[in-house]
Amino acid sequence: MARGGVYKSEVEKARNALLAQGKHPSVDALRVALGNTGSKTTIHRYLKELEAEDAQGVGGKFPLSDALADLVSRLAGQLNAEADERIADAQARCDAQLRDCTAAVEQARQESATLTAQLRRTEDMLQAEQAEHKAAQASLAAATNTIGQLEERIAGLSARLSEHEAHAQSLEQKHTHAREALEHYRASVREQRDQDQRRHEHQVQQLQIDLREARDSVTSKNQELLQLNRDNVRLTEQAGQQDRDVRELRAQVRRLDEEVQALRPLPRELDGLQIRWANEQLAGEALRADLTAVREALAHEQASRQAAETAAALATARAQAFEDMLARRAPISTDETPSTSTLGS
C-alpha cells in the first residue's frame, strides 16, 4: 500500500540510484523507483532542491570557465526548448480533447432538444387521440340512446297495430254474424212462404184473414228487413272504413318497416364505432409505450450528456492542473550551473 508522502532523503537515494544506472532522474522515474509513493509536486520540489544543492556545490568547489558556462547555457536553452515543445504538445492534446468533449456535449444538447421536441409532439398527438376518443364515446352514447328511443317507438307502434288488427277482426266477426242472421231470416221467410203456399189450398176460407195477417206480418217483416238492410249497409260502410283503417295501418307498418330497414345499419355502425374505439385504445396504448420509450431514451441521453459534461469538467480540471503545474515550474536560469546528472542526460 502506497504511503502518504516521501522524504527528501528517499528522493535523493532514488535519484542517485537512477544516475548510477545511467538513467535520467525524471519525476515519473523517481516516483516509480519510490514504489509509486508521493505526489509529483513534492518529488519535483525535492528534485529541484537537490539539483540546486549539486549546482552550488560544484560551482563553489570548481569554478566554471566561460566555454563551459556557454555550454551549460546552451544546454539549458535546449532543455527549456524541449520542455516548451513537450508542454505545447500536451497543451494541444488537452485542447483537442477539450474540443472533442465540447462537441460531444453540444451534440448531446442538440439530441436532447430533438428528443424534447419529439416528446412534446407525441404528447400533443396523445391529447388529440384522447379528444377523438371522447368524441367517439359521445357519438356512441348518442347512437345508443337513439336506438333505444326507436326501439321503444317500434314497440309502441307494434302494440297499436296489434290492437287495430284485433279490432278489425272483431268487426269482421260482427259483420259475419250479421250476414248469417240475414241469411237465416231469408231462409225462414222462404220457408214460411212455402208453408203458406202449401196451406193455401187447404185454407181458402181463411185466406183473407190470413192474407191480412200475412200482409201485416210482411209489412213488419219488410220493415225489419229494411232495418236489417240499413244495418247491413251501415255494417258494410263500417267494414269499408275498417278496411281503409287496415290499409292505413298496413301503410304505417310498411313505413315502420322502411324505418326499421333504415335503422338496421345503426348496429353495424355501432359495431364499427366500438371497433374504432378499441383500435383507438390500442393506438393510445402504443403511443403510451412510444412515450415511455422516448422518455427512457431521453433519460439515457441525459445520463450520457451528464457523463460527457463530467468528462469535460475532468478534462478542464486536468488542463487547469497542468497549467498550474507549468506555472509553478520555474524555468532554468542561464547563469545557474547544471548538475552532473543534467549534463549526463
C-alpha positions as CSV (number, residue, x, y, z in Angstrom):
1,M,0.0,0.0,0.0
2,A,1.5,3.4,-1.0
3,R,2.4,5.9,1.8
4,G,1.0,9.3,2.0
5,G,4.4,11.2,1.5
6,V,8.1,10.8,0.9
7,Y,11.2,12.3,2.4
8,K,13.9,14.3,0.7
9,S,16.5,11.7,1.7
10,E,14.4,9.0,-0.1
11,V,14.2,11.1,-3.2
12,E,18.0,11.7,-3.1
13,K,18.7,8.0,-2.7
14,A,16.4,7.1,-5.6
15,R,18.0,9.8,-7.8
16,N,21.5,8.6,-7.1
17,A,20.4,5.0,-7.9
18,L,19.0,6.2,-11.3
19,L,22.1,8.2,-12.1
20,A,24.3,5.1,-11.2
21,Q,22.2,3.1,-13.7
22,G,22.7,5.8,-16.4
23,K,19.0,6.8,-16.4
24,H,17.6,10.3,-16.3
25,P,16.1,11.0,-12.9
26,S,12.7,12.5,-14.1
27,V,9.8,12.9,-11.8
28,D,7.9,9.9,-13.1
29,A,11.1,7.7,-13.0
30,L,11.7,8.8,-9.4
31,R,8.1,8.1,-8.4
32,V,8.3,4.6,-9.9
33,A,11.6,4.0,-8.1
34,L,9.9,5.1,-4.9
35,G,7.2,2.5,-5.4
36,N,4.6,4.9,-6.8
37,T,4.6,6.8,-3.5
38,G,4.4,10.6,-3.0
39,S,3.0,13.3,-5.1
40,K,4.7,14.5,-8.2
41,T,4.8,18.1,-6.9
42,T,6.7,17.1,-3.8
43,I,9.1,14.9,-5.8
44,H,9.7,17.7,-8.3
45,R,10.3,20.2,-5.4
46,Y,12.8,17.8,-3.7
47,L,14.5,17.2,-7.1
48,K,14.9,20.9,-7.8
49,E,16.4,21.4,-4.3
50,L,18.9,18.5,-4.8
51,E,19.9,19.9,-8.3
52,A,20.3,23.4,-6.8
53,E,22.5,21.9,-4.0
54,D,24.6,20.0,-6.5
55,A,25.0,23.1,-8.7
56,Q,26.0,25.2,-5.7
57,G,28.5,22.5,-4.5
58,V,30.1,22.1,-7.9
59,G,30.3,25.9,-8.6
60,G,31.8,26.5,-5.2
61,K,34.5,23.9,-5.4
62,F,35.2,24.0,-9.2
63,P,34.8,27.4,-10.9
64,L,33.5,27.1,-14.4
65,S,35.2,28.5,-17.4
66,D,33.5,30.8,-20.0
67,A,33.3,27.9,-22.5
68,L,31.8,25.6,-20.0
69,A,29.4,28.3,-18.9
70,D,28.4,28.9,-22.5
71,L,27.9,25.1,-23.0
72,V,25.8,25.0,-19.9
73,S,23.7,28.0,-21.1
74,R,23.1,26.3,-24.5
75,L,22.2,23.0,-22.8
76,A,19.8,24.9,-20.5
77,G,18.2,26.7,-23.5
78,Q,17.9,23.4,-25.3
79,L,16.2,21.8,-22.3
80,N,13.9,24.8,-22.0
81,A,13.0,24.5,-25.7
82,E,12.4,20.8,-25.4
83,A,10.3,21.3,-22.3
84,D,8.3,24.1,-24.1
85,E,7.8,21.8,-27.1
86,R,6.5,19.0,-24.8
87,I,4.3,21.4,-22.9
88,A,2.9,22.7,-26.3
89,D,2.2,19.2,-27.4
90,A,0.5,18.4,-24.1
91,Q,-1.5,21.6,-24.3
92,A,-2.5,20.8,-27.9
93,R,-3.7,17.3,-26.9
94,C,-5.6,18.8,-24.0
95,D,-7.1,21.4,-26.3
96,A,-8.1,18.7,-28.8
97,Q,-9.7,16.6,-26.0
98,L,-11.5,19.6,-24.7
99,R,-12.8,20.4,-28.2
100,D,-14.0,16.8,-28.6
101,C,-15.7,16.9,-25.2
102,T,-17.3,20.3,-26.1
103,A,-18.5,18.9,-29.4
104,A,-19.9,15.8,-27.7
105,V,-21.7,18.0,-25.1
106,E,-23.2,20.2,-27.9
107,Q,-24.3,17.1,-29.8
108,A,-25.9,15.7,-26.7
109,R,-27.7,19.0,-26.1
110,Q,-29.0,19.1,-29.7
111,E,-30.2,15.4,-29.4
112,S,-31.8,16.3,-26.0
113,A,-33.6,19.3,-27.7
114,T,-34.7,17.0,-30.5
115,L,-36.0,14.3,-28.1
116,T,-37.7,17.0,-26.1
117,A,-39.5,18.3,-29.2
118,Q,-40.4,14.8,-30.2
119,L,-41.8,14.1,-26.7
120,R,-43.9,17.3,-27.0
121,R,-45.2,16.3,-30.4
122,T,-46.0,12.8,-29.0
123,E,-47.9,14.3,-26.0
124,D,-49.9,16.6,-28.4
125,M,-50.8,13.5,-30.6
126,L,-51.8,11.6,-27.4
127,Q,-54.1,14.5,-26.3
128,A,-55.6,14.7,-29.8
129,E,-56.2,10.9,-29.8
130,Q,-57.8,11.2,-26.4
131,A,-60.1,14.0,-27.6
132,E,-61.2,11.9,-30.6
133,H,-61.7,9.0,-28.3
134,K,-64.0,11.1,-26.1
135,A,-65.9,12.3,-29.2
136,A,-66.3,8.7,-30.4
137,Q,-67.6,7.8,-26.9
138,A,-70.1,10.7,-27.1
139,S,-71.2,9.6,-30.6
140,L,-71.6,6.0,-29.4
141,A,-73.7,7.1,-26.4
142,A,-75.9,9.3,-28.7
143,A,-76.4,6.4,-31.2
144,T,-77.2,4.0,-28.4
145,N,-79.8,6.5,-27.0
146,T,-81.3,7.0,-30.5
147,I,-81.5,3.2,-31.0
148,G,-83.3,2.8,-27.6
149,Q,-85.8,5.5,-28.5
150,L,-86.5,4.0,-31.9
151,E,-86.9,0.5,-30.3
152,E,-89.4,2.0,-27.8
153,R,-91.3,3.7,-30.7
154,I,-91.4,0.5,-32.7
155,A,-92.7,-1.4,-29.7
156,G,-95.4,1.2,-29.2
157,L,-96.4,1.1,-32.9
158,S,-96.4,-2.7,-32.9
159,A,-98.8,-2.7,-29.9
160,R,-101.1,-0.2,-31.7
161,L,-101.0,-2.3,-34.8
162,S,-102.0,-5.4,-32.8
163,E,-104.8,-3.5,-31.2
164,H,-106.1,-2.3,-34.6
165,E,-105.9,-5.8,-36.1
166,A,-107.8,-7.2,-33.1
167,H,-110.5,-4.5,-33.5
168,A,-110.7,-5.2,-37.3
169,Q,-111.0,-8.9,-36.6
170,S,-113.8,-8.2,-34.1
171,L,-115.6,-6.0,-36.7
172,E,-115.3,-8.7,-39.3
173,Q,-116.7,-11.3,-36.9
174,K,-119.7,-9.0,-36.2
175,H,-120.2,-8.4,-39.9
176,T,-120.2,-12.2,-40.5
177,H,-122.7,-12.8,-37.7
178,A,-125.0,-10.1,-39.2
179,R,-124.8,-11.8,-42.7
180,E,-125.5,-15.2,-41.1
181,A,-128.6,-13.7,-39.3
182,L,-129.8,-12.1,-42.5
183,E,-129.4,-15.4,-44.4
184,H,-131.2,-17.3,-41.7
185,Y,-134.0,-14.8,-41.7
186,R,-134.3,-15.0,-45.5
187,A,-134.3,-18.8,-45.3
188,S,-137.0,-18.7,-42.6
189,V,-139.1,-16.3,-44.8
190,R,-138.8,-18.5,-47.8
191,E,-139.8,-21.5,-45.7
192,Q,-142.7,-19.6,-44.3
193,R,-143.9,-18.6,-47.8
194,D,-143.6,-22.2,-48.9
195,Q,-145.7,-23.3,-46.0
196,D,-148.3,-20.5,-46.8
197,Q,-148.5,-21.6,-50.4
198,R,-149.0,-25.3,-49.3
199,R,-151.7,-24.3,-46.9
200,H,-153.4,-22.0,-49.5
201,E,-155.3,-24.9,-51.0
202,H,-156.5,-26.1,-47.6
203,Q,-157.2,-22.7,-46.1
204,V,-159.1,-20.8,-48.8
205,Q,-161.7,-19.7,-46.3
206,Q,-159.1,-18.2,-44.0
207,L,-157.2,-16.7,-46.9
208,Q,-158.4,-13.1,-46.4
209,I,-157.8,-13.2,-42.7
210,D,-154.5,-14.9,-43.2
211,L,-153.7,-12.6,-46.1
212,R,-154.3,-9.6,-43.9
213,E,-152.3,-11.1,-41.1
214,A,-149.7,-12.1,-43.7
215,R,-149.7,-8.5,-45.1
216,D,-149.2,-7.1,-41.6
217,S,-146.6,-9.7,-41.0
218,V,-144.9,-9.0,-44.3
219,T,-145.1,-5.3,-43.6
220,S,-143.4,-5.7,-40.2
221,K,-141.0,-8.2,-41.8
222,N,-140.3,-5.7,-44.6
223,Q,-139.6,-3.1,-42.0
224,E,-137.4,-5.4,-40.2
225,L,-135.8,-6.4,-43.5
226,L,-135.3,-2.7,-44.3
227,Q,-133.8,-2.1,-40.9
228,L,-131.6,-5.1,-41.4
229,N,-130.6,-3.8,-44.9
230,R,-129.8,-0.5,-43.3
231,D,-127.8,-2.3,-40.6
232,N,-126.1,-4.2,-43.4
233,V,-125.3,-1.0,-45.3
234,R,-124.0,0.6,-42.1
235,L,-122.0,-2.5,-41.3
236,T,-120.7,-2.6,-44.8
237,E,-119.7,1.0,-44.5
238,Q,-118.1,0.3,-41.2
239,A,-116.4,-2.7,-42.8
240,G,-115.2,-0.4,-45.6
241,Q,-114.0,2.1,-43.1
242,Q,-112.3,-0.7,-41.2
243,D,-110.7,-1.9,-44.5
244,R,-109.5,1.7,-45.1
245,D,-108.1,1.7,-41.5
246,V,-106.5,-1.6,-42.0
247,R,-104.9,-0.3,-45.3
248,E,-103.7,2.8,-43.5
249,L,-102.3,0.6,-40.7
250,R,-100.6,-1.6,-43.2
251,A,-99.2,1.5,-44.9
252,Q,-98.0,2.6,-41.4
253,V,-96.5,-0.9,-40.9
254,R,-94.7,-0.6,-44.3
255,R,-93.4,2.8,-43.3
256,L,-92.3,1.4,-40.0
257,D,-90.6,-1.5,-41.8
258,E,-88.9,1.1,-44.0
259,E,-87.7,3.0,-40.9
260,V,-86.6,-0.3,-39.3
261,Q,-84.7,-1.1,-42.6
262,A,-83.2,2.3,-42.4
263,L,-82.2,1.8,-38.8
264,R,-80.7,-1.7,-39.3
265,P,-77.3,-0.2,-40.4
266,L,-77.1,1.5,-37.0
267,P,-76.0,-1.7,-35.1
268,R,-73.3,-2.2,-37.8
269,E,-72.2,1.5,-37.4
270,L,-72.3,0.9,-33.6
271,D,-70.1,-2.2,-34.1
272,G,-67.8,-0.1,-36.3
273,L,-67.6,2.6,-33.6
274,Q,-66.8,0.0,-31.0
275,I,-64.1,-1.5,-33.2
276,R,-62.7,2.0,-33.9
277,W,-62.8,2.7,-30.2
278,A,-60.9,-0.5,-29.5
279,N,-58.4,0.4,-32.2
280,E,-58.1,3.9,-30.7
281,Q,-57.4,2.3,-27.3
282,L,-54.7,0.1,-28.9
283,A,-53.3,3.2,-30.6
284,G,-53.3,5.0,-27.3
285,E,-51.5,2.1,-25.6
286,A,-49.0,2.1,-28.5
287,L,-48.5,5.9,-28.1
288,R,-48.0,5.4,-24.4
289,A,-45.4,2.7,-25.0
290,D,-43.7,5.0,-27.5
291,L,-43.8,7.9,-25.0
292,T,-42.3,5.6,-22.3
293,A,-39.5,4.6,-24.8
294,V,-38.9,8.2,-25.7
295,R,-38.7,9.1,-22.0
296,E,-36.3,6.3,-21.4
297,A,-34.2,7.4,-24.4
298,L,-34.3,10.9,-23.1
299,A,-33.1,9.8,-19.6
300,H,-30.4,7.8,-21.3
301,E,-29.3,10.8,-23.4
302,Q,-29.4,13.0,-20.3
303,A,-27.2,10.5,-18.5
304,S,-24.8,10.4,-21.5
305,R,-24.8,14.2,-21.5
306,Q,-24.1,14.3,-17.8
307,A,-21.3,11.8,-18.3
308,A,-19.9,14.0,-21.2
309,E,-20.2,17.1,-19.1
310,T,-18.4,15.3,-16.3
311,A,-15.7,14.1,-18.7
312,A,-15.4,17.7,-20.0
313,A,-15.2,19.0,-16.5
314,L,-12.5,16.5,-15.6
315,A,-10.6,17.3,-18.8
316,T,-10.8,21.1,-17.9
317,A,-9.7,20.3,-14.4
318,R,-6.7,18.3,-15.7
319,A,-5.8,21.1,-18.2
320,Q,-6.1,23.6,-15.4
321,A,-4.0,21.5,-13.1
322,F,-1.4,21.0,-15.9
323,E,-1.3,24.8,-16.5
324,D,-0.9,25.4,-12.8
325,M,1.9,22.8,-12.7
326,L,3.6,24.6,-15.6
327,A,3.1,27.9,-14.0
328,R,4.7,26.6,-10.7
329,R,7.6,25.1,-12.6
330,A,10.5,27.6,-12.6
331,P,12.5,28.0,-15.8
332,I,16.2,27.1,-15.6
333,S,18.3,30.2,-15.3
334,T,21.1,30.7,-17.8
335,D,23.5,31.8,-15.0
336,E,23.0,28.6,-13.0
337,T,25.4,25.7,-13.3
338,P,23.6,22.4,-14.3
339,S,24.2,19.4,-12.1
340,T,26.3,16.4,-13.2
341,S,23.2,14.4,-13.8
342,T,21.8,17.0,-16.2
343,L,25.0,17.2,-18.2
344,G,25.0,13.4,-18.4
345,S,21.4,13.4,-19.8
